Amino acid sequence: MTSATSKTFAIFGATGAQGSPVVKEALAKGHTVRAIARDAAKIASHHPDAIAVAADLSDEDAVAKALEGVDAAFLHFPMPSGPDDSQNWAAAFFSAAHKVNLPLLVYVTGGPSGDRFPSSVIVDATTQGMNAVLGSGVPSIVLQSAVYLENLQPEIFLPDLRSKGRLDYPPIPHGLKMQWTSHKDQATLAVAALSRPDLAGNAFEIGSPQALTGADLAELIQLWVGRDVTFDPMTPDEFGTRVGDAIGSPGAAFALGDLYGAIAKLNGEDMAVDTDALETTFNVKLTAVADHIKSWA
């Protein structure tokens, strides 16, 4: 049921890890959602209460049609498969957004960005993307995610967790507190931001409450895996190689090793985000990392 304050949002990547929770949160808040991805049937199966719209990000006309008449849009670019994908997607999207006079865009970086992080291929790319969005001429709010909490779920990242109780990811020093961002908290903030045109032109570093050391994280994960867990981190390069080998991508191996190598240069609470300020600004309640982990099957 819609409310008097119901709005219409276009949410891209509606069947992906970033966009799907945003669709669900927006529907739960009573908004009308145009759920956009390439496969309309897949959208309909994931989100039967949304309006399924098939569109490829490189198709300017299809993107413009999806954006026509909405109050705001959510965008997170997927992992590119070619060197020109991101540039082509951005060109098509922003041309379409200008064509229909999109009132507001909420854009998620998908990873650490900004000057406080040491340079890496991924940090530099996400920062460049953030700056391009803010300079696009489309009223925009950027949400700068940290490292996604759901990275802890795939066995590819943590093959020794359940069998040996070894938490060797994230590859960070013992004293560094990692800031995590849950997809669900990101969705909560994104949907709140979609109704805040007054915040256009700003970027916000986001996260789930409480940055954690590796030892802190190991203690929380014990209940999830049902055994004692010890934090014994691998090196950033070892982690990159693990994932790169598993997916057959030397480029991913380098990029991930480079990213976590940059993060590992931070100290103490250098990565921590003020989530109290986020809750106040967006009038939301975020969920602590411990509670997210408790909710995992």
HUWO-V586159 format. One record per helix or strand. SS is the DSSP state (2 for helix, 1 for strand). FROM is the first residue (numbers start at 0). TO is the last residue. If there is no record, write none. Layout:
((SS | FROM | TO) (SS | FROM | TO))
This chain:
((1 | 7 | 11) (2 | 18 | 27) (1 | 31 | 36) (2 | 39 | 45) (1 | 50 | 53) (2 | 59 | 66) (1 | 71 | 74) (2 | 84 | 98) (1 | 104 | 107) (2 | 120 | 133) (1 | 139 | 143) (1 | 146 | 147) (2 | 148 | 151) (2 | 160 | 163) (1 | 165 | 166) (1 | 177 | 177) (1 | 179 | 180) (2 | 182 | 192) (2 | 196 | 198) (1 | 201 | 204) (1 | 211 | 211) (2 | 213 | 224) (1 | 229 | 230) (2 | 235 | 246) (2 | 249 | 262) (2 | 274 | 281) (2 | 288 | 294))
